[in-house]
Amino acid sequence: MIIKRVVRILGITLFVAVVLIGQRWYSYVTNTKNPYDSVGIDINSRMPGPIRKWGCDQLKANFPGRLPPYGCQAADGTNGWI
C-alpha cells in the first residue's frame, strides 16, 4: 500500500517536472527575446539530437545573422549553426 503511494507520487512529480521543463524549453526556442538565455541554452543543449536540432532551427529562424548559442554550434568548430 505504501509502496504504491510512493510510486504514484514519484510518477506525478516526474510528469510535472517533464511538463515544466518542456514548456520552458519550448518557450525559449520559439518566443525568446534573447537567444543567449542561460537556462534555455542549458535545457536545449541537453535535449536529444533531433529535438535539439529543431530547437536550433527555430532559434536560427528567429535570430538570423546572430552567432549560435552553445549547443547549436556546428560540429566543425566554425561559428555556423548545426
N, CA, C and O atoms as a CHARMM CRD file, in Angstrom:
* protein
*
  328
    1    1 MET  N      0.81700  -1.18700   0.00000 PROA 1      0.00000
    2    1 MET  CA     0.00000   0.00000   0.00000 PROA 1      0.00000
    3    1 MET  C      0.86700   1.26100   0.00000 PROA 1      0.00000
    4    1 MET  O      0.65400   2.16500  -0.80800 PROA 1      0.00000
    5    2 ILE  N      1.83200   1.31700   0.89600 PROA 2      0.00000
    6    2 ILE  CA     2.68800   2.49900   0.97500 PROA 2      0.00000
    7    2 ILE  C      3.58500   2.59500  -0.25100 PROA 2      0.00000
    8    2 ILE  O      3.88700   3.70300  -0.69200 PROA 2      0.00000
    9    3 ILE  N      4.01600   1.48300  -0.80900 PROA 3      0.00000
   10    3 ILE  CA     4.86800   1.48800  -1.99400 PROA 3      0.00000
   11    3 ILE  C      4.08400   2.04000  -3.19600 PROA 3      0.00000
   12    3 ILE  O      4.62900   2.80500  -3.99200 PROA 3      0.00000
   13    4 LYS  N      2.83100   1.66200  -3.32600 PROA 4      0.00000
   14    4 LYS  CA     2.00600   2.18100  -4.41500 PROA 4      0.00000
   15    4 LYS  C      1.85900   3.69800  -4.30900 PROA 4      0.00000
   16    4 LYS  O      1.90200   4.40800  -5.31400 PROA 4      0.00000
   17    5 ARG  N      1.68800   4.17200  -3.10600 PROA 5      0.00000
   18    5 ARG  CA     1.54600   5.61200  -2.88800 PROA 5      0.00000
   19    5 ARG  C      2.83700   6.34800  -3.24900 PROA 5      0.00000
   20    5 ARG  O      2.79200   7.40500  -3.87900 PROA 5      0.00000
   21    6 VAL  N      3.97800   5.79900  -2.85700 PROA 6      0.00000
   22    6 VAL  CA     5.27300   6.41000  -3.16800 PROA 6      0.00000
   23    6 VAL  C      5.49400   6.41700  -4.68300 PROA 6      0.00000
   24    6 VAL  O      5.93400   7.42100  -5.24200 PROA 6      0.00000
   25    7 VAL  N      5.19100   5.30500  -5.34000 PROA 7      0.00000
   26    7 VAL  CA     5.35400   5.22200  -6.79100 PROA 7      0.00000
   27    7 VAL  C      4.44400   6.22600  -7.48200 PROA 7      0.00000
   28    7 VAL  O      4.86100   6.87000  -8.44500 PROA 7      0.00000
   29    8 ARG  N      3.23500   6.37200  -7.02000 PROA 8      0.00000
   30    8 ARG  CA     2.29300   7.33100  -7.60900 PROA 8      0.00000
   31    8 ARG  C      2.81000   8.76300  -7.43700 PROA 8      0.00000
   32    8 ARG  O      2.77400   9.54900  -8.38400 PROA 8      0.00000
   33    9 ILE  N      3.28000   9.10000  -6.26200 PROA 9      0.00000
   34    9 ILE  CA     3.80500  10.45000  -6.00900 PROA 9      0.00000
   35    9 ILE  C      5.03500  10.71000  -6.86600 PROA 9      0.00000
   36    9 ILE  O      5.17500  11.79900  -7.42400 PROA 9      0.00000
   37   10 LEU  N      5.92800   9.73400  -6.98000 PROA 10     0.00000
   38   10 LEU  CA     7.11500   9.90100  -7.82300 PROA 10     0.00000
   39   10 LEU  C      6.72400  10.04900  -9.29300 PROA 10     0.00000
   40   10 LEU  O      7.31000  10.86100 -10.00900 PROA 10     0.00000
   41   11 GLY  N      5.75900   9.28600  -9.74000 PROA 11     0.00000
   42   11 GLY  CA     5.29000   9.38400 -11.12100 PROA 11     0.00000
   43   11 GLY  C      4.69900  10.74800 -11.42700 PROA 11     0.00000
   44   11 GLY  O      4.99600  11.33900 -12.46500 PROA 11     0.00000
   45   12 ILE  N      3.87000  11.24400 -10.53400 PROA 12     0.00000
   46   12 ILE  CA     3.26000  12.56200 -10.71700 PROA 12     0.00000
   47   12 ILE  C      4.32600  13.64800 -10.70700 PROA 12     0.00000
   48   12 ILE  O      4.28600  14.57200 -11.52000 PROA 12     0.00000
   49   13 THR  N      5.27700  13.53700  -9.79000 PROA 13     0.00000
   50   13 THR  CA     6.36100  14.51400  -9.70300 PROA 13     0.00000
   51   13 THR  C      7.19300  14.51500 -10.98100 PROA 13     0.00000
   52   13 THR  O      7.53600  15.58100 -11.49200 PROA 13     0.00000
   53   14 LEU  N      7.51600  13.35400 -11.49400 PROA 14     0.00000
   54   14 LEU  CA     8.28900  13.24300 -12.73200 PROA 14     0.00000
   55   14 LEU  C      7.51100  13.84600 -13.90400 PROA 14     0.00000
   56   14 LEU  O      8.07900  14.57000 -14.72100 PROA 14     0.00000
   57   15 PHE  N      6.22300  13.54900 -13.98500 PROA 15     0.00000
   58   15 PHE  CA     5.38900  14.08800 -15.05600 PROA 15     0.00000
   59   15 PHE  C      5.36000  15.61400 -15.00500 PROA 15     0.00000
   60   15 PHE  O      5.52100  16.26800 -16.03600 PROA 15     0.00000
   61   16 VAL  N      5.16200  16.17500 -13.84800 PROA 16     0.00000
   62   16 VAL  CA     5.11300  17.63400 -13.69500 PROA 16     0.00000
   63   16 VAL  C      6.46100  18.25100 -14.06900 PROA 16     0.00000
   64   16 VAL  O      6.50000  19.29200 -14.72500 PROA 16     0.00000
   65   17 ALA  N      7.55800  17.62600 -13.66300 PROA 17     0.00000
   66   17 ALA  CA     8.87900  18.14100 -13.99400 PROA 17     0.00000
   67   17 ALA  C      9.10500  18.14200 -15.50500 PROA 17     0.00000
   68   17 ALA  O      9.63200  19.10900 -16.05600 PROA 17     0.00000
   69   18 VAL  N      8.71000  17.06500 -16.17000 PROA 18     0.00000
   70   18 VAL  CA     8.86400  16.98400 -17.62400 PROA 18     0.00000
   71   18 VAL  C      8.02600  18.05900 -18.31300 PROA 18     0.00000
   72   18 VAL  O      8.49600  18.69800 -19.25500 PROA 18     0.00000
   73   19 VAL  N      6.81300  18.26100 -17.86200 PROA 19     0.00000
   74   19 VAL  CA     5.94300  19.27900 -18.45600 PROA 19     0.00000
   75   19 VAL  C      6.53300  20.67600 -18.24500 PROA 19     0.00000
   76   19 VAL  O      6.55200  21.47700 -19.18000 PROA 19     0.00000
   77   20 LEU  N      7.00300  20.97800 -17.06400 PROA 20     0.00000
   78   20 LEU  CA     7.54700  22.31100 -16.78300 PROA 20     0.00000
   79   20 LEU  C      8.83400  22.57700 -17.56700 PROA 20     0.00000
   80   20 LEU  O      9.01400  23.66000 -18.12400 PROA 20     0.00000
   81   21 ILE  N      9.71900  21.59400 -17.60500 PROA 21     0.00000
   82   21 ILE  CA    10.96800  21.75800 -18.35600 PROA 21     0.00000
   83   21 ILE  C     10.66900  21.84900 -19.84500 PROA 21     0.00000
   84   21 ILE  O     11.26600  22.66500 -20.54700 PROA 21     0.00000
   85   22 GLY  N      9.75300  21.02200 -20.33100 PROA 22     0.00000
   86   22 GLY  CA     9.37000  21.06300 -21.74000 PROA 22     0.00000
   87   22 GLY  C      8.76400  22.40400 -22.12500 PROA 22     0.00000
   88   22 GLY  O      9.05700  22.93900 -23.19400 PROA 22     0.00000
   89   23 GLN  N      7.93600  22.93700 -21.27000 PROA 23     0.00000
   90   23 GLN  CA     7.32400  24.24400 -21.54100 PROA 23     0.00000
   91   23 GLN  C      8.38900  25.33400 -21.56600 PROA 23     0.00000
   92   23 GLN  O      8.35300  26.21600 -22.42400 PROA 23     0.00000
   93   24 ARG  N      9.31700  25.28200 -20.65000 PROA 24     0.00000
   94   24 ARG  CA    10.38800  26.29000 -20.58400 PROA 24     0.00000
   95   24 ARG  C     11.26600  26.22000 -21.82900 PROA 24     0.00000
   96   24 ARG  O     11.64800  27.25000 -22.38500 PROA 24     0.00000
   97   25 TRP  N     11.58700  24.98800 -22.26700 PROA 25     0.00000
   98   25 TRP  CA    12.39000  24.81300 -23.46600 PROA 25     0.00000
   99   25 TRP  C     11.64600  25.33500 -24.69700 PROA 25     0.00000
  100   25 TRP  O     12.22000  26.06800 -25.50200 PROA 25     0.00000
  101   26 TYR  N     10.38300  24.96500 -24.84400 PROA 26     0.00000
  102   26 TYR  CA     9.59400  25.38900 -26.00000 PROA 26     0.00000
  103   26 TYR  C      9.45900  26.91100 -26.04500 PROA 26     0.00000
  104   26 TYR  O      9.55100  27.51800 -27.11100 PROA 26     0.00000
  105   27 SER  N      9.24600  27.50600 -24.90500 PROA 27     0.00000
  106   27 SER  CA     9.14700  28.95300 -24.84000 PROA 27     0.00000
  107   27 SER  C     10.47500  29.60700 -25.22700 PROA 27     0.00000
  108   27 SER  O     10.47500  30.66000 -25.86500 PROA 27     0.00000
  109   28 TYR  N     11.59000  29.00900 -24.85800 PROA 28     0.00000
  110   28 TYR  CA    12.91100  29.54500 -25.21000 PROA 28     0.00000
  111   28 TYR  C     13.13900  29.49500 -26.71800 PROA 28     0.00000
  112   28 TYR  O     13.55600  30.49000 -27.31100 PROA 28     0.00000
  113   29 VAL  N     12.87500  28.36100 -27.33700 PROA 29     0.00000
  114   29 VAL  CA    13.21600  28.22400 -28.75900 PROA 29     0.00000
  115   29 VAL  C     12.22800  28.91000 -29.68700 PROA 29     0.00000
  116   29 VAL  O     12.56400  29.16900 -30.84300 PROA 29     0.00000
  117   30 THR  N     11.02400  29.21200 -29.22500 PROA 30     0.00000
  118   30 THR  CA    10.04000  29.80700 -30.13000 PROA 30     0.00000
  119   30 THR  C      9.72500  31.26400 -29.82600 PROA 30     0.00000
  120   30 THR  O      9.39200  32.00500 -30.75100 PROA 30     0.00000
  121   31 ASN  N      9.81000  31.70100 -28.61300 PROA 31     0.00000
  122   31 ASN  CA     9.33500  33.04200 -28.25800 PROA 31     0.00000
  123   31 ASN  C     10.34900  33.88900 -27.51000 PROA 31     0.00000
  124   31 ASN  O      9.98200  34.92300 -26.95100 PROA 31     0.00000
  125   32 THR  N     11.57200  33.49800 -27.48200 PROA 32     0.00000
  126   32 THR  CA    12.54800  34.22400 -26.67400 PROA 32     0.00000
  127   32 THR  C     12.92900  35.55500 -27.31500 PROA 32     0.00000
  128   32 THR  O     12.86000  35.71700 -28.53400 PROA 32     0.00000
  129   33 LYS  N     13.32100  36.47300 -26.50000 PROA 33     0.00000
  130   33 LYS  CA    13.82200  37.75500 -26.98500 PROA 33     0.00000
  131   33 LYS  C     15.34400  37.74600 -27.02100 PROA 33     0.00000
  132   33 LYS  O     15.97000  38.63300 -27.60100 PROA 33     0.00000
  133   34 ASN  N     15.92700  36.73300 -26.39600 PROA 34     0.00000
  134   34 ASN  CA    17.37800  36.64300 -26.30700 PROA 34     0.00000
  135   34 ASN  C     17.80500  35.19200 -26.53400 PROA 34     0.00000
  136   34 ASN  O     17.46200  34.32700 -25.72800 PROA 34     0.00000
  137   35 PRO  N     18.54200  34.90200 -27.60700 PROA 35     0.00000
  138   35 PRO  CA    18.95400  33.51400 -27.83700 PROA 35     0.00000
  139   35 PRO  C     20.04600  33.04900 -26.86800 PROA 35     0.00000
  140   35 PRO  O     20.41200  31.87400 -26.86800 PROA 35     0.00000
  141   36 TYR  N     20.55400  33.94200 -26.06300 PROA 36     0.00000
  142   36 TYR  CA    21.63100  33.60300 -25.13900 PROA 36     0.00000
  143   36 TYR  C     21.15300  33.47900 -23.69500 PROA 36     0.00000
  144   36 TYR  O     21.94200  33.65400 -22.76700 PROA 36     0.00000
  145   37 ASP  N     19.87600  33.18100 -23.49800 PROA 37     0.00000
  146   37 ASP  CA    19.31500  32.94300 -22.16300 PROA 37     0.00000
  147   37 ASP  C     19.95200  31.68200 -21.58800 PROA 37     0.00000
  148   37 ASP  O     19.85400  30.61000 -22.18600 PROA 37     0.00000
  149   38 SER  N     20.59500  31.80000 -20.44800 PROA 38     0.00000
  150   38 SER  CA    21.39000  30.68600 -19.91600 PROA 38     0.00000
  151   38 SER  C     20.54400  29.45400 -19.58000 PROA 38     0.00000
  152   38 SER  O     20.98300  28.33000 -19.82700 PROA 38     0.00000
  153   39 VAL  N     19.36500  29.63600 -19.03200 PROA 39     0.00000
  154   39 VAL  CA    18.51800  28.48200 -18.70200 PROA 39     0.00000
  155   39 VAL  C     18.06200  27.78500 -19.98000 PROA 39     0.00000
  156   39 VAL  O     18.09500  26.55800 -20.06700 PROA 39     0.00000
  157   40 GLY  N     17.63600  28.56500 -20.96700 PROA 40     0.00000
  158   40 GLY  CA    17.22500  27.98700 -22.23400 PROA 40     0.00000
  159   40 GLY  C     18.34700  27.24400 -22.92500 PROA 40     0.00000
  160   40 GLY  O     18.13500  26.16500 -23.47700 PROA 40     0.00000
  161   41 ILE  N     19.53500  27.81200 -22.90000 PROA 41     0.00000
  162   41 ILE  CA    20.69900  27.16200 -23.50900 PROA 41     0.00000
  163   41 ILE  C     20.98700  25.84100 -22.80500 PROA 41     0.00000
  164   41 ILE  O     21.24100  24.83400 -23.46400 PROA 41     0.00000
  165   42 ASP  N     20.94900  25.83300 -21.48300 PROA 42     0.00000
  166   42 ASP  CA    21.21500  24.60400 -20.72900 PROA 42     0.00000
  167   42 ASP  C     20.21300  23.50800 -21.07000 PROA 42     0.00000
  168   42 ASP  O     20.59400  22.35700 -21.28100 PROA 42     0.00000
  169   43 ILE  N     18.94600  23.86400 -21.12200 PROA 43     0.00000
  170   43 ILE  CA    17.92200  22.86300 -21.43000 PROA 43     0.00000
  171   43 ILE  C     18.08800  22.38100 -22.86000 PROA 43     0.00000
  172   43 ILE  O     18.07800  21.17600 -23.10800 PROA 43     0.00000
  173   44 ASN  N     18.24200  23.30100 -23.80700 PROA 44     0.00000
  174   44 ASN  CA    18.34500  22.91600 -25.21300 PROA 44     0.00000
  175   44 ASN  C     19.57900  22.06400 -25.48200 PROA 44     0.00000
  176   44 ASN  O     19.51000  21.12000 -26.26900 PROA 44     0.00000
  177   45 SER  N     20.68900  22.37000 -24.85600 PROA 45     0.00000
  178   45 SER  CA    21.92100  21.61800 -25.10700 PROA 45     0.00000
  179   45 SER  C     21.85600  20.19300 -24.56000 PROA 45     0.00000
  180   45 SER  O     22.66500  19.34900 -24.94500 PROA 45     0.00000
  181   46 ARG  N     20.90600  19.91600 -23.67100 PROA 46     0.00000
  182   46 ARG  CA    20.76400  18.57400 -23.10600 PROA 46     0.00000
  183   46 ARG  C     19.65900  17.74400 -23.77700 PROA 46     0.00000
  184   46 ARG  O     19.43700  16.58800 -23.41800 PROA 46     0.00000
  185   47 MET  N     18.97800  18.34300 -24.74600 PROA 47     0.00000
  186   47 MET  CA    17.92000  17.62100 -25.45700 PROA 47     0.00000
  187   47 MET  C     18.52900  16.58900 -26.40500 PROA 47     0.00000
  188   47 MET  O     19.66800  16.74300 -26.84400 PROA 47     0.00000
  189   48 PRO  N     17.77000  15.53400 -26.72000 PROA 48     0.00000
  190   48 PRO  CA    18.24600  14.57100 -27.72400 PROA 48     0.00000
  191   48 PRO  C     18.46700  15.26000 -29.06600 PROA 48     0.00000
  192   48 PRO  O     17.84700  16.28500 -29.35100 PROA 48     0.00000
  193   49 GLY  N     19.33800  14.70600 -29.87800 PROA 49     0.00000
  194   49 GLY  CA    19.75800  15.30800 -31.14000 PROA 49     0.00000
  195   49 GLY  C     18.66700  15.89300 -32.01600 PROA 49     0.00000
  196   49 GLY  O     18.73500  17.07700 -32.34300 PROA 49     0.00000
  197   50 PRO  N     17.65300  15.11400 -32.41400 PROA 50     0.00000
  198   50 PRO  CA    16.63000  15.67700 -33.31100 PROA 50     0.00000
  199   50 PRO  C     15.82500  16.81500 -32.67500 PROA 50     0.00000
  200   50 PRO  O     15.45800  17.77100 -33.35900 PROA 50     0.00000
  201   51 ILE  N     15.55300  16.71700 -31.39000 PROA 51     0.00000
  202   51 ILE  CA    14.80100  17.77600 -30.70900 PROA 51     0.00000
  203   51 ILE  C     15.66000  19.02400 -30.59100 PROA 51     0.00000
  204   51 ILE  O     15.18200  20.13900 -30.80000 PROA 51     0.00000
  205   52 ARG  N     16.92700  18.83200 -30.25700 PROA 52     0.00000
  206   52 ARG  CA    17.85400  19.97000 -30.15800 PROA 52     0.00000
  207   52 ARG  C     18.00900  20.63800 -31.52100 PROA 52     0.00000
  208   52 ARG  O     18.03100  21.86600 -31.60400 PROA 52     0.00000
  209   53 LYS  N     18.11700  19.85700 -32.58100 PROA 53     0.00000
  210   53 LYS  CA    18.23900  20.40100 -33.94000 PROA 53     0.00000
  211   53 LYS  C     17.01800  21.24500 -34.28700 PROA 53     0.00000
  212   53 LYS  O     17.15400  22.33600 -34.84200 PROA 53     0.00000
  213   54 TRP  N     15.82000  20.74500 -33.96300 PROA 54     0.00000
  214   54 TRP  CA    14.60100  21.50000 -34.23500 PROA 54     0.00000
  215   54 TRP  C     14.61600  22.82100 -33.46200 PROA 54     0.00000
  216   54 TRP  O     14.26700  23.86900 -34.00400 PROA 54     0.00000
  217   55 GLY  N     15.02100  22.76200 -32.19300 PROA 55     0.00000
  218   55 GLY  CA    15.10000  23.97700 -31.38500 PROA 55     0.00000
  219   55 GLY  C     16.10300  24.96800 -31.96000 PROA 55     0.00000
  220   55 GLY  O     15.84300  26.17100 -31.99300 PROA 55     0.00000
  221   56 CYS  N     17.24300  24.46500 -32.41100 PROA 56     0.00000
  222   56 CYS  CA    18.25000  25.35000 -33.00500 PROA 56     0.00000
  223   56 CYS  C     17.74400  25.95200 -34.30900 PROA 56     0.00000
  224   56 CYS  O     18.02200  27.11400 -34.60400 PROA 56     0.00000
  225   57 ASP  N     17.00100  25.17000 -35.09400 PROA 57     0.00000
  226   57 ASP  CA    16.40800  25.70700 -36.32500 PROA 57     0.00000
  227   57 ASP  C     15.43700  26.84200 -36.00900 PROA 57     0.00000
  228   57 ASP  O     15.39300  27.84100 -36.72600 PROA 57     0.00000
  229   58 GLN  N     14.66400  26.69200 -34.94500 PROA 58     0.00000
  230   58 GLN  CA    13.73200  27.75100 -34.54300 PROA 58     0.00000
  231   58 GLN  C     14.49300  29.00300 -34.11700 PROA 58     0.00000
  232   58 GLN  O     14.11900  30.11500 -34.49000 PROA 58     0.00000
  233   59 LEU  N     15.54900  28.82800 -33.34300 PROA 59     0.00000
  234   59 LEU  CA    16.35400  29.97200 -32.90700 PROA 59     0.00000
  235   59 LEU  C     17.00900  30.66600 -34.10000 PROA 59     0.00000
  236   59 LEU  O     17.05200  31.89400 -34.16900 PROA 59     0.00000
  237   60 LYS  N     17.51800  29.86700 -35.03700 PROA 60     0.00000
  238   60 LYS  CA    18.15700  30.44000 -36.22100 PROA 60     0.00000
  239   60 LYS  C     17.15400  31.25400 -37.03600 PROA 60     0.00000
  240   60 LYS  O     17.49300  32.31900 -37.55100 PROA 60     0.00000
  241   61 ALA  N     15.92300  30.75700 -37.15700 PROA 61     0.00000
  242   61 ALA  CA    14.88700  31.48400 -37.90300 PROA 61     0.00000
  243   61 ALA  C     14.49900  32.78400 -37.18500 PROA 61     0.00000
  244   61 ALA  O     14.21800  33.79400 -37.83000 PROA 61     0.00000
  245   62 ASN  N     14.48700  32.75000 -35.85800 PROA 62     0.00000
  246   62 ASN  CA    14.11000  33.93800 -35.08200 PROA 62     0.00000
  247   62 ASN  C     15.23300  34.96900 -34.99000 PROA 62     0.00000
  248   62 ASN  O     14.96900  36.16000 -34.82000 PROA 62     0.00000
  249   63 PHE  N     16.48500  34.51700 -35.10000 PROA 63     0.00000
  250   63 PHE  CA    17.63800  35.40400 -34.93500 PROA 63     0.00000
  251   63 PHE  C     18.63800  35.21000 -36.07100 PROA 63     0.00000
  252   63 PHE  O     19.76400  34.77700 -35.82600 PROA 63     0.00000
  253   64 PRO  N     18.24900  35.52100 -37.31000 PROA 64     0.00000
  254   64 PRO  CA    19.17900  35.35500 -38.42900 PROA 64     0.00000
  255   64 PRO  C     20.35900  36.31600 -38.28200 PROA 64     0.00000
  256   64 PRO  O     20.20000  37.45300 -37.83800 PROA 64     0.00000
  257   65 GLY  N     21.51200  35.85200 -38.65300 PROA 65     0.00000
  258   65 GLY  CA    22.69500  36.70500 -38.61600 PROA 65     0.00000
  259   65 GLY  C     23.39400  36.76200 -37.27700 PROA 65     0.00000
  260   65 GLY  O     24.43000  37.41500 -37.15700 PROA 65     0.00000
  261   66 ARG  N     22.85400  36.09200 -36.25500 PROA 66     0.00000
  262   66 ARG  CA    23.50000  36.10200 -34.93300 PROA 66     0.00000
  263   66 ARG  C     24.28400  34.82400 -34.74700 PROA 66     0.00000
  264   66 ARG  O     23.98700  33.80600 -35.37300 PROA 66     0.00000
  265   67 LEU  N     25.27500  34.87500 -33.89500 PROA 67     0.00000
  266   67 LEU  CA    26.05300  33.67900 -33.58800 PROA 67     0.00000
  267   67 LEU  C     25.17800  32.67900 -32.84000 PROA 67     0.00000
  268   67 LEU  O     24.33900  33.07600 -32.03200 PROA 67     0.00000
  269   68 PRO  N     25.36300  31.40100 -33.09700 PROA 68     0.00000
  270   68 PRO  CA    24.54200  30.39800 -32.41900 PROA 68     0.00000
  271   68 PRO  C     24.92000  30.26700 -30.94800 PROA 68     0.00000
  272   68 PRO  O     26.09500  30.38300 -30.60100 PROA 68     0.00000
  273   69 PRO  N     23.94000  30.02800 -30.08100 PROA 69     0.00000
  274   69 PRO  CA    24.25000  29.77600 -28.67600 PROA 69     0.00000
  275   69 PRO  C     24.88500  28.39500 -28.51600 PROA 69     0.00000
  276   69 PRO  O     24.85500  27.57300 -29.43200 PROA 69     0.00000
  277   70 TYR  N     25.44900  28.15900 -27.35600 PROA 70     0.00000
  278   70 TYR  CA    26.04600  26.86400 -27.05800 PROA 70     0.00000
  279   70 TYR  C     25.01600  25.75900 -27.29900 PROA 70     0.00000
  280   70 TYR  O     23.85600  25.88000 -26.90500 PROA 70     0.00000
  281   71 GLY  N     25.45200  24.69500 -27.94400 PROA 71     0.00000
  282   71 GLY  CA    24.56200  23.58800 -28.24500 PROA 71     0.00000
  283   71 GLY  C     23.99700  23.65500 -29.64700 PROA 71     0.00000
  284   71 GLY  O     23.46500  22.66800 -30.15500 PROA 71     0.00000
  285   72 CYS  N     24.10900  24.81800 -30.27600 PROA 72     0.00000
  286   72 CYS  CA    23.61800  24.98400 -31.65000 PROA 72     0.00000
  287   72 CYS  C     24.76100  25.25500 -32.61900 PROA 72     0.00000
  288   72 CYS  O     24.52400  25.53200 -33.79400 PROA 72     0.00000
  289   73 GLN  N     25.98400  25.17800 -32.14100 PROA 73     0.00000
  290   73 GLN  CA    27.13400  25.45100 -32.98800 PROA 73     0.00000
  291   73 GLN  C     27.45000  24.23900 -33.86400 PROA 73     0.00000
  292   73 GLN  O     27.22500  23.09500 -33.46900 PROA 73     0.00000
  293   74 ALA  N     27.97000  24.50800 -35.04600 PROA 74     0.00000
  294   74 ALA  CA    28.34600  23.44300 -35.97700 PROA 74     0.00000
  295   74 ALA  C     29.46000  22.59600 -35.38000 PROA 74     0.00000
  296   74 ALA  O     30.29700  23.09800 -34.63000 PROA 74     0.00000
  297   75 ALA  N     29.46900  21.33000 -35.71100 PROA 75     0.00000
  298   75 ALA  CA    30.45000  20.39100 -35.17000 PROA 75     0.00000
  299   75 ALA  C     31.85100  20.63900 -35.70800 PROA 75     0.00000
  300   75 ALA  O     32.82400  20.18100 -35.10900 PROA 75     0.00000
  301   76 ASP  N     31.97900  21.34900 -36.81800 PROA 76     0.00000
  302   76 ASP  CA    33.29100  21.56900 -37.42100 PROA 76     0.00000
  303   76 ASP  C     34.07500  22.70400 -36.76900 PROA 76     0.00000
  304   76 ASP  O     35.16800  23.03900 -37.22400 PROA 76     0.00000
  305   77 GLY  N     33.53300  23.29400 -35.71700 PROA 77     0.00000
  306   77 GLY  CA    34.24300  24.32600 -34.97600 PROA 77     0.00000
  307   77 GLY  C     34.08200  25.71800 -35.54200 PROA 77     0.00000
  308   77 GLY  O     34.68700  26.66000 -35.03000 PROA 77     0.00000
  309   78 THR  N     33.29000  25.87500 -36.57700 PROA 78     0.00000
  310   78 THR  CA    33.06400  27.20500 -37.12500 PROA 78     0.00000
  311   78 THR  C     31.98300  27.89800 -36.29200 PROA 78     0.00000
  312   78 THR  O     31.44300  27.32500 -35.34600 PROA 78     0.00000
  313   79 ASN  N     31.68800  29.12300 -36.66100 PROA 79     0.00000
  314   79 ASN  CA    30.63400  29.87200 -35.96500 PROA 79     0.00000
  315   79 ASN  C     29.26600  29.62600 -36.57300 PROA 79     0.00000
  316   79 ASN  O     28.32700  30.37100 -36.29200 PROA 79     0.00000
  317   80 GLY  N     29.13100  28.59500 -37.40200 PROA 80     0.00000
  318   80 GLY  CA    27.88000  28.31600 -38.06200 PROA 80     0.00000
  319   80 GLY  C     26.92500  27.53000 -37.17400 PROA 80     0.00000
  320   80 GLY  O     27.31100  26.99200 -36.13600 PROA 80     0.00000
  321   81 TRP  N     25.67400  27.47800 -37.60600 PROA 81     0.00000
  322   81 TRP  CA    24.62700  26.73700 -36.89400 PROA 81     0.00000
  323   81 TRP  C     24.66100  25.27400 -37.30700 PROA 81     0.00000
  324   81 TRP  O     25.13900  24.93900 -38.39100 PROA 81     0.00000
  325   82 ILE  N     24.15000  24.40000 -36.43500 PROA 82     0.00000
  326   82 ILE  CA    24.05700  22.98700 -36.80900 PROA 82     0.00000
  327   82 ILE  C     22.95100  22.79200 -37.80700 PROA 82     0.00000
  328   82 ILE  O     22.71000  21.66900 -38.25000 PROA 82     0.00000
